[in-house]
Every structure is written in C-alpha cells, then in structure tokens.
Amino acid sequence: MSSTRNIHDQRLADAWATLKSHNDAGLPLDPDASRLAFVDPEFLLRRETRGIRFQLELLKPDLEQQARGIENTIVVFGSARFRDPEGAAAMVKAAQDAGDEAGARRARALARNAQYYDLARAFGRVVAEYSSDKEARDKLFVCTGGGPGIMEAANRGAHDADGMSVGLAIALPMEEAANNYVTPELSFKFHYFALRKMHFMMRAKALVAFPGGFGTLDELFEVITLVQTRKARQVPIVLFGSAYWKKLINFEMMVEEGVISPADLELFQFADDPQVAWNIIKTFYRL
C-alpha cells in the first residue's frame, strides 16, 4: 500500500515539475486538453471553476491551522495606514522637506494616530504572554489581516513575546506582501474577501477593532451583524479608541431612530488601554 502511495505522489510531483519548467521557459500556458486538471491554471481560473477556488481558499488555511494547533484566535482589525511613531514622524518630515503641504497634512493626521500602533503592539504581546504557558487547547493566538499598520503592530506584539500569530492577507494592488511579524507557516493570502472574512470568524473568540477606514468598518459590522442575528455565537467585541468610534458613529442616534434596539449596544464595549481590552475578554470567558 505504501509503495502505491509513493508512486502516486511521484506522479503528482512530476505533473507540477512539468508545469513549472514550462513556466520557467517562458512558454505561454495555452489551453491543453492533455494537462492534468488540477495542474491546469487555464482550467482552474475559468469562471465555471470558481466554486473549486472557493473550496481551496476554505480548505488550505483551515487544514494548516489545524495542523499547528490554532483553534482559538483573538482577531485584531484596524487601519493599514497607521505607522509606528518613528515611521510617522519620518513621513511628516519627508513631506515637509519636499514642500508637499497636502502630503504633510495627511502625514500629520497619521502621526496623531501613531499611538494606536504602539497600543495594538502592546495588546498583541499581552495575548501571546497569556498563552505562553497554557495547554494547546487553552491557547489564544493573535489573528490579523496580515497587512501593515495596526495589523502589523498586533502581529509584532505577539512576535515580541515569542508567540505565533496568524495573518489572513488579501491580494490587493497596494498590499502585496504580508507584514514581517506573521508566523511564516501561518501567513495566508486570499483572493476572495468573503472566504477571508469567514476564516476570521471560524476561530475567533474575540474581536478587537482599532480605528480604521472602510475595510475595518466592513469587517466590524459584518461581525456585529452575525452576532446580532445569531448567525454566529456571541463573542467579546471591543472598539478600541473610544473617542474615535464615538465621533465616527452615533450609536445612540441609531437607537433613537429605531434602526437598532437598545440591547444591541450591549454587543460591544469600548476600551482605550490594552489591559482593559484584555480584561473584557478575560471576564467574558472567566479566564
């Protein structure tokens, strides 16, 4: 039986090697009926095979995380544009030196929010330190979108404490590579936003949303809606940076207008300190 598997594995390896040599030679990948279906990019990228690609994006990160004992995550969202204080100051200086006043204004706005980078980094470290001496089933792992900014900071904090962390990156024109602090074996890239967001929720035991833009809002409100409608189990949802969130969204007005219930305000809590955010999660799970 084992020899049969070895022969089979070799045939699969040969199929991939043939495809790679074809690509390395710069030959076009024209449709080829004789090419094995699972090593045929022209076939796999057809509209009709989109469902197969969905399955692959569901399976690959799931199986890899299972293999490495990642079952419980703390998901951290936030702006990809925030930098650490040193990087933010350098951006301001570069814009000023170039005489770019509009660029300097944008850079100063980002510099005002550089504190959130350090706070997200501190939070990531707290999570990793908690898990360092726990049994595998009780460990909690930082999980981010794998990109720069707040995502990098949270992964970096876990890295500071020698902890593993997950990155679920999305293939975007402006964001090609994952940040350097995601555990390499847990650095995944997605084409489909929907599958990526599904993976955020599959293992999430809590969500911490730092200030961010459209992407952060999209991810935050999807999670709140899933919990509100009981499509997902209740988890702690922490809005980090109360001044930002309360200025951005008038939740009380939504209650007054009848579009949400007063009880919906209990779906999330505010925090301004990494330890406070962590205490919310600890209290919820009685850790």
N, C-alpha and C positions, 0 to 999 in steps of 0.2 A: 504493500500500500504506500509506504513512504517513497519508494522509488518512482511510483506513478506520479506522486505529487511533485517530486523533483523534476521529472520530465516536463510536467505541465508548467511548473514555474519557469523553467528554462525557455519554453516556447513563448510565454508571456514576455520574458525579458528580451528575447530575440525580436519580438514584434516592436517593442519600444526602441530597441537599439537601431532597428532598420529605419524607423520613423525619424529618430534623432540624426542619423547620418544623412538622411535625405534633407533634413532642415539645415544641418551644418554645411552641406554642399551648396546651399542657396537655391535649391530647386523648389519651384512652386508646388504647393500642396493642392494640386488639381484633384477633382473627384476621381476616385479609383475604386471601382466595384470590388476589386480583389483584396483591398485592405481590410484587416480585421476591424469590425465596427467600433470596438472600444478604444482603438488607437487611430481612429479616423477623425481628425479635427473637423473636416468639412462636414461630416455627418453629425458630429456631436454639437456643432454650432448652428444647425438648422433650427428654424422656428418650431418644427414638429418635435424636436427632441428637447424642448425647453423643460418639460416635466422631468426628464432624466437629470438635467443640470440642477433642478431644484433638489432632487433626491441626493445628489452628490454633495451639494452645499449643506444639506442637513446632516448627512452621514459622516463626512470627513471630520469636522470639528467635534462631533459627538463621540465618535469612536476614539479619537486621540485623547480627549479629556477623560473619558472613562479609563483608558489605559494608564493615565498618570494620576488617577485618584482625585480628579477635580469634580466634586459633586455639589459643593456649596460655594456660591460666589457672592461678593458684595460688588454690585455694579456701580461704577462711578462715571457720570456724564459731565460734560462741561465744554466750554469754548476751546476750540483747537487753536485760537489766535493768541491766547494769553502766553506770556513768556515768564521765565524767572526774572526777578528784579534786575539782575545784571544784564540779561539779554534785552529787557525792555528799555533800560537806560541807554544801552548801545544803539537801539533803534531810534530813540529820540535824538541822540547826538548825531547819528548819521544823517537823519532828515534835516536837522538844523544846519549841519555843515554843508549840506547840498543846497541850502536855501529853499527847501521844499516846505513851505509853511503848511500847506494842506496835509502833507505827509507827516509833518511834525505834530499837528493837532491829533491825527489818528494815533500816532505813536504815544503821545501823552495820555490819551484815553486808555490805551492798553497798559501803559505804565501804572496808571491809577489802580488797575485791576491785577497787577503782578502779585499782590498779596495772596490772591487765590491760588496761584501756582504753589507757593510755599505751604498754604493750608491744605491743599489736596495732597501734596507730598507727605505732610505730617500725618494725614488721615491714612494714607496707604501704608505707612510704617506701622501705625497702631494696629491695623488689621493683621499685618504679617507677624508682628510681635506676639499678638494674642495666639496665633495659630502655631507658633514655632514648636511648642512642646505638647501639642494636642495629638490625640489619636487621629488616624486618617479620616474617620467618619465625622469628626468634630471640627476639622479644619475649615477655615473660611479663606477664600482667595479673592484678591482684587481682580476685577474684570473691567476692562475699558474698551473703547472703540479702537485702541491701538495707535491712535494718531498723536500729533503734537499737543502742546498746550496742557490743559487740565488732565487729559488722558495720560500724557507722558508723566506728569507730576505724580499721579496716583501709582502708576507702574514703578516710577522711580522710588517712591517711598517704600514700596514692597521690596524692591531690589536692595535698598539701603539696609533692610533688616534681613537680607539673605533669603527672602521668601520668593516663591514662584508667583507669577501673575499672568493673567490671560489677556490677549489682545485680539479683538474681533474687528479687523480693519476692513475698510470698503475701498474698492478700486475707484479712485477719483482722479481727475486730471491734476488737481492741486495737492493731492496727498497720495503718493505712490508707495512709500516705504513706511513700515511700522516704526514706532519710536524704538530707541536702543535699549529700553529697560524692560520690555516684554520678555518673558522667558521664551527663548527661541523655539522650543518644541511646542509652545502654546500660542504661537503667533500665526493667526489665520487671516486669510483675505477672502472677501466676499464680492460677488458681482451684484447679488440681489439684496436690496435693503430689507425686504420682508423676511428673508431667511436669517439675515444677521440679527434683526430685532427678535426673532423667535429664539435664537440662541442666547441673547441677553436674558430672556425670561426663563429659559428652561432650567437654569441652575440658580437663579437669583434668590437670595434670602433677604436682600435689602437693596434699595436704590438710593444713591446719594447724588443729587443733581446740583452741580455748581453753576454759577452764572454762565450763560451761553446764548447762542443765536438760534436760527431756525432748526438746525439739527438737534440741538439739545431740547428745544420745545417739542419737536416731533416725537422724540424718544420718551420724554417725560409724560406727555399727555397720552401717549399710547398705553403706557404702563398704568397711569391713573384710571384710564377708561376701562382697561381689562380688569382691574381690581374692583372698580365701581360696579361693573356689570357682572361681577363674579365669574368672569371667564378665566380669571387667574386667582390663585389664593392670595389672601391679604399678606402683604409684607411691609416692613417699615419703609416709608418714602420720606426722605429728608431733603428739604430745599435749603441748600447751604448758601448763606449770604442773604439774610432776611431783608435787608434794605433793598437789594436788587430785585428780589422776587416780588416784594410788596409794591414797589414802584412800577414794575413791569406789568403785573396782573392784579386787578382789583377783584379778589375772590369774593369779598363781601358784597360787592355790587352784583355779582352773578347770583348770589343767594337772594338779594333784594328783588332782582328781576325774575326770579323763579326758574332760572335755567339749570340750577343745581340745588340740591337740598342742603339745609344746614348741616346735616350729618356728613355730607361729602367733604366738609372742611376737616373732618377728622381722619381723612385718608392720608394726610401728610402732616409733617411737622417742620418747623424751621430750626436752623442751627447756625451759629456763627463761629463755632470753635470745634476743632476736630474731636476733642474728647467728648463734647456734648453730643455730637453726631453719633459717635460710637456708643455712648451711654443709652441713646434712644434705641439702638439696635440690641444692646445687651439687655435692656429692660424688657423689650418685646419678647425675646427668647429666653429670658431668665438665665442668662449666661453667668 
